[in-house]
Amino acid sequence: EATGEHEFEWVVYTEATCGAAGVNHEKCKNCDAVRNENTPIEATGEHEFEWVVDTEATCGTAGVKHEKCKNCDAVRNENTPIEATGEHEFEWVIDTEATCGTAGVKHEKCKNCDAVRSENTPIEATGEHEFEWVVDTEATCGTVGVKHEKCKNCDAVQSENTVIPATGNHTAGEAVETVLTEATCAADGSKRIVVTCADCGATISDTTKAIPAKGHTFGDWTVTKAATCGEAGEKTRTCSACGETEKMSVDKLEHSWGEWTDDEGSTVTCTSGGTQRRECANCGATETRDVPGGTGHSIKNPNFRGEGYCRYCGKFICDHCPELTPYEDIDTVGFIFRLVHFFIHLAHWISYHT
């Protein structure tokens, strides 16, 4: 049967240090029963010092160290000297590398100071060449080249006159253009373009290309035939490059007619007809027209009473009266004239409406 009694033992959660308490609890050795959880463990009060090197000691120089607690920042024995070791740490330094056929030179030097020993110690020649290829003649597209091997460290040579295969690929040089036909103002020209290999001179391409026509360079227009009222004129211009002439028509002029005037011996009145003539100021051409007469007077801009000046003969007339004398421009007589004329118009108006 189970004993019913636990066998507890202390288990540390956190160790106590010189200045900090720890934590532990009791746990049964035989099951998971726990008691006295988070029971404090008193700080030990004692530092655990260990040496920390500030500067390493060398063969001829003292070092420096101090003690520091492993558990806290407590420090003691600062700047404690570390005796110089008195022993050099030598390492080999190569002055001249050994090659395939030449010995080298080396010496020993202390890593920590300037102490030197074993100066001018020989390094045996390696006895092995380091060959690399040297091109004597470059290969081209159609020609093989030549190369040999030479040691990097001495004058040893091997594999002389080794063939470098031709590349088989042409390298295009600059295109050479030759004019076959010069271009003119109106006609295209032509040129030949040849591209050869820069290495072997072989022709890579041979083509013909058009040179665009330059186009005419015409000067200003010059009138060679003046236009008139009855006939068109002409103007020309000339290309300065080839001398070709271009012509263009100039529109004929419009007549610039003067005022109509009565023909000699012909007078147009309101009661009789006649002929009139006008002349073009540009070419002197004339034009004649018949002017009918006997059509009667025609008032131009009549006033409110129907009076005014005839547009044909210039007389001052009235629509209701055969003729009038323009007395209206005279102050006293004009007043009487207008008064009388008013009654004449009034009589015409009454007669019309009755």
Secondary structure, DSSP 8 states (H G I E B T S, - for coil): -------EEEEEEE---SSS-EEEEEEESSSS-EEEEEEEE-------EEEEEEE---SSS-EEEEEEESSSS-EEEEEEEE-------EEEEEEE---SSS-EEEEEEESSSS-EEEEEEEE-------EEEEEEE---SSS-EEEEEEESSSS-EEEEEEEE-------B---EEEEEE---SSS-EEEEEEEEBTTT--EEEEEEEEE------B---EEEE---SSS-EEEEEEBTTT--EEEEEE------B---EE-TT----SS--EEEEEEBTTT--EEEEEE---S---EES--TTSEEEETTT--EEESSSS----GGGSHHHHHHHHHHHHHHHHHHHHHHH-
